[in-house]
């Protein structure tokens, strides 16, 4: 995703932001950063024909329609709908493909009612409520309409069935055209259908197929982490490997990989230990099993090297809360990076630096730069100056292959009745560009107070 636009969504009346391989969300508490990430996941799900999205799915609980639609204060009215749009751009000079969704109320739940994809002068719109398809391929400003489609609104929305893809809808329309069902088109006062119109349908089909290519970069569902991860345990019993936002499954995943052994475990362990050493949290990590069978209880242990010996192994619960809080985040980043280099990962992370020492917060910034430079897309909500400054320095120093334009800093600023998003960039020296007057005002006040100005 290259950009995102929000209208009448939560605290945003109208907001636009640039997304990059590494996007950092900064600003005060309760300024919509978590809502912003939740909408990224919703947009991705709808674009892939996901079931009607759940705005209460962990780690985001945005409530019902009344909590999600923008409200202009006690005297203002609540919006009847809200809209979100994102842009996708292929590498090189290919034009941007846009995907937009409008949500309306269905009982107390927000559901997608209009989906639109567009590129330059061509666009396709699916009206879900009346199940009509409208498209314009640049031939004229008058859209072509097809309203007799196979999918029913009640079946899609009420039963929460999977949304039909744009390609399926257009192919359905083409099939009916081939069967010469033209009556509805003529009765709706649209231009008479002719051979040229059929060519336009072909063009629309090719456009949709071209849209699917950049979208495939996000075929893997984003990993979304909670701001606080699960508590460590002294001893773990084997459990399901089902992914969760708090990382409760990570100890079982590590135990599973340890039991399998071989090259994959060694590679995973080495990457975790590399981060542990860089951050100063630990030098080695291992799994201690109480039995040789897969169902045996186990412990996660780490140790730091002393001098002259390596030091004792310590249980995860005995080495400080920071290690157990960052381990699920780092493990998920590393394992997805190892899994499939062809399909990059998309990560939505809330305060990954929680409970970490400043040196470890900075090490996270370097890890994010490294992964973003390899093609992954990371959107990170952070309150850490150490993490942000490390990203700036790594870009300046060329520590990774991440370029200044590969980083976007989104500053969320609270206004009287809405929140504004400011897109800030970096120059080649790591300086922050386009910062508004209110950016870092708190720190300037603290500095003036410290210096007794």
N, C-alpha and C positions, 0 to 999 in steps of 0.2 A: 504494500500500500504506500502510495506517495503523498497523499493528502486526504483530509477528512473535513467534512462540513456538517455542522449540527444546527438544526433549527427547532426551537421550542422544546428542547430536550433538557429535563431537569433544570439546572441553574443557567442554562445557555439559551438565550433568545436567538442569537445568530452568531456562530463561531466557526472560524476556519483555522486550520493548522496544517503545517507541513510535517509529514512523517518521513523518517530517514532510516537507514539500516540500524542506527542507534538513536533513539528518541528518549530524552530525559524530561520527565514532568516535574516541575518545581513550583512552589507556591505555598501559601498558608494552608492549614487544615480546613476541610469543608469548603473547598473551592472547585469540586467536581472532577478531580483527577481520577478517582476510582470509577466514577460514572463514565468518564471518557474511555477508559480501558474496557469497561463492560460493553460499550457500544461497538468497539473494534471487533470484539468476539462475535457479537450479534450480527454485524454486517457480514463478517466472513461466513457465518453459518447460513444466513439467508442467501448469499451469493452462491453457495454450493448446494442449494436446494434442500437445506436442512429442514427438519420439522419446524413448525412455528416456534420461534425462540422463547426460551424461558428466562425472563428478566430476574428470576430469583435463584438461578443456578449458582452454586458456590464457585468462587469466593465472593460473588457479587449478589447482593440482595437489594434490588432497587425498588421493591414494593409493587403496588398495583398501578394502573394507569394514572390514578389521581396523584400518586407520588412521583410519577415520571414526567408527565406533561408539564411544560413550563407554566408558572403562575406569576403574574405581574403584581404581586403584593396583595394586601387585604382588599383593596378596592379594584384590583384588576381581575380579569377573567382568565380562567384556565384554558389553555390551547385545546382545540378539539382534536388535534393530531400533532405528531412530531415527525421530523424527517432527518435522515442521515444519508450522507453520500461519501463515497471514497473514489479515489482515482488510482488506476494501475498504469504503469508505464514500462514498456519493455526496454531492455538495454539498447543503446543507440539512439536514433532519432525517430523512433516510432511514436505516433501520437498517443495521448493519454486516453484510456478507456475509463469511462465513469459508470459507477453503479450506484443507484439511489433507491431508497426504500422509504415509504411513508407509512407510519403506524397509526391506527385508529383504535378506538375502544370496542371491545367485544365483551360484554358484561363488564367485569372489572379488569380485564387483561388486555394489554396492548398487543395487537396482531398486525402483521404486514398486510396492507390493503392495496398498495401500488408499488410495483417494482419497475425500474427503468434502467436500461443500459444505453449509453450514447457514446459517439465518437464523431467529432466534427459535425457534419450536417445529417448524420444518420442516427436514428434512435428507435428503440423498441420499448413499448410500455405495456405491462400486464396489469389490468385492473382486476384484482382478485374478487372484489365483492360481486360484480356482475360478470366476472370471468370473460372479459373482452380483451382483445389484443389490438393495440394501435401501433403503427410504425410509419415512419417517414424516412425515405431513403435519399432525400435530396432532390428528387425529381420535381416536387412542388411543396408548398407549405401545407397543403391539405393532407392530413394523415389518412392512411388506409386502415380500415377498421374490420376486424373479424370478431363476431360476438357469439358464435355457436361452437364453443370448444367443449371438449369432453369432460374437463374437470369442473366440479361444482364447488362453490364457495363454502357451503355447509360441510361438505366432506373434508375440505382442506382445513378450515378454521376450527369447527366444532370438534371434529375427530382428531385434530392435530396431526393430520396426515402430512406426508412429505410434499413440499411444494414442487409442482412440475417445473422442469427447466425451460428456459427460453427456447432452446433448440427443439425440445419436444413440442412446444406450443406452435412454433412456426412450421415444423414438419407436419403437424396435424392440420394446420391451415392449408398448406400446400396440397396435402392429400385430398382435402375437400374441394379445393379449386380444381384439381385434376378430375375429380368426379363431377365437375360442372354444377356445383351448388352455388349459384350466383345470386339467388333471389334476395337474400338479406342485404347484400351489398347494394343492389339496385334500389331497394326500398328505403335505404337509409340515406339517400341523396348523396352518396359518395360518387366520385367520378366513375364512369363506366369501366368495367374491368376489361382489359385487352391483353394482348401478348406482351406489351411493354410492361404492364403491371406484373405479369408473371416473372419477368426479368428482375423487377424490383424485389420480388419475393426471394429470388435466388441471391440477390445482393445482400438482403437482410440475413439470409441463412449463412452466407459466407462471413458476414460481419460477426454474427454470434459465434461462429466457429473460431474466428480470429480472437475474440474476446476470451475464449476458454484457455488459450495458450498462456498468457501472462497470469491468469488465475490459478493455473496449476502450481505456481510457486507456493500457493497457500493451501494445497490439498490436504496437508497435515493440520489437524485442528490445533489452535494455539495452546500452549501450556500457560495456565494462569495460576499464579501463586498467591496465597493469602499473606497478609502483612505479618502474621504471627504463625510460626510453624508448630508442629506437634511437639509435646514435651518428650525428652529422652526417658528411656526406661533402663533399669539396671540389667534386666534380662528380658529378651523378646521370645515370644512363642510364634512359630510360623503362622502366617496369615495370608490373605489374598494379595495379589499383586495389582489390584485395581488402583488406578491413579486417583489421587485426591489432591486438593489444592493446598492442604497443610503438610503434605509430605509424610503422612503416617505410614505409607507403603515403602518408603526408601530403605529402612533397615532390612525389610524382607527382600527387597530387590538386591541389595548388596550381599545378603546371605546367599541368595540364589546364585548370583554371579560367582561368589567365592566357592560354592560347592561345585559348580561346573568347572571352575578353574580355567586353565589354558590361556591363550593369547588375549581373549576378550577381557578376562578378569585382570590380567596384568596391565593391559592398556588402560582400563578404567581406573585401577588402583594408582597407576603412575600419574595419571592426570589429576586425580584428587590430591595426591601427595604433592604434586607440583604446586597446586594452589595453596595447600596447607603450609608449605615452606615459604612461598612468596608472601603470604598473609601473616606468617608468624604464629598460626594457630596450632599446627601440628606438623610433624615430619613424616610419620608413617601411620597407616590405618590398616586394621585387620578385622576379621570376624573370628571370634572364639566360639567353637561349637561344644556343646555338652552331650556328645554322642556322634556317631558316624552316619546316622541315617538322616534323611532330608527333613523329617519332622522334629528333629531334636531342638531344644531351646538353644539360644545363642546370645552372645553379647557383641556389641561394637566397641572396639578399643582403639585408642590412639596413643601415640607417645611423641615427646619432643626429645631431640638429641641433647644430651648433656656433655660435659667434658670431664674425664676422657671417655666415659661410657655413653651408650645411647640413651640411657634412662629407662625407667620401668614403663610397662604398658599400663594404661589407665582406662577405666570404664568411661564411656561417653558421658555418663551422668556426673562424673567426678571432675570434669575438666572445664567447667564454665559453660554458661548457657549459650554463648555466642557460637561455639562449634556446632552444637545440635541445631541451632536456628539457621545457620548458613549451609549446612551439609545438604539438606533437601534441594535447595536452589542450585548449588554447584553441581550436584549429582545429575539433576535433570538437564542442566545445560550441557554437561559433558556427554551424557549418554545419548542425547538427541544429536549432538554433533558427530558422534561416532556411528550412529545408526544408519544414516542415508545421506551421503554428501550431495546427492543429486537433488533431493527435495529438502531445501533449507527449513529450519525450524522458525516458528514465530513464538515469541515469549512476551507475556504480559506480567510484570512483576511489581508487587507492592512492597516498598521499603525493604529490599533485600538486605540492607545493612543493619537491620535491627539487632541490638545487643553486641555489635562488633566494635572493637578498638579502631581508632582512626587508621592505623596502618592496614588493617584488614579491609576496612571500607575502601581505601584506595586500591588495594589489590583487586577488589571486585570491579572497579572501574577499568582496570587493565584487562581483566578477563572479558568484560563486555566489549571492549574495543577489538580484542582478538577474534571473538566470535562474529561480531558484526562485519569485520573485514573479510570473513570467510563466506559471507552471503546470508547469514541469519538476520532476522529482523527482531530487534529487542526494543520494547517500550517499557521504560522503568520509571516508576514513581519513587522519588527519593527526597530526603531532607538532609542529605549528607554533602557538605561542602568538600569533604575529602574525596569522595567518589567523583564529584563533578570536576574538581580541579585535576584529578589524575587523568580523566578523559581529555581535558584540555591540553595537558602536558604531553600525553602520549600522541595526540594528533600533531602537536607542534614538533615533537622530537622524532616523529616517524617510527615510533616503537612498533606499531603494527602498520598494516597497509591502509588503515582507515584515513580517509581524506577529510578535510574540513567540511565539505558539502555532504559527507556521510553522517553528520551529526546534526540533530535538531534539538534545540532546547525550548520547551514549551513552558512559558511562564503564565500561570493562572492567577489573574488579578480580580479580586472581588470589587464589583461596583455597587451602586445603590440597590438595584433590583436584579442584577444579573452578573455573571462572571465573564470576563473577557480573556481570550487566549492570545498571548503574544508569541509569535514564532521568532526565536533568536537563533543566530548562527555563530559560527566560529571562523576566524581568519586563519591564515597559515601560521600565525604566531600563537594561536590558542586564545586570542582575545575574543570576548563575547561581543557580538554585533547586534545593533538594533534594539538595545535594551531600553525599555520605557523608564520614565522618571521614577516610578515607584519601585523598580527592581532593586532589591537589596537595601531598601530604605532602613529597615530595622538594623542592619549591620552598620550602616553609616551613623545612625543615631548612637549605637553602642560605642562606636569608635570615638565619636565626639565627646561622649560622656566620660570615657576612659581618659582621654587627653585633656578633659576639663575645658573644652571649647565653650 
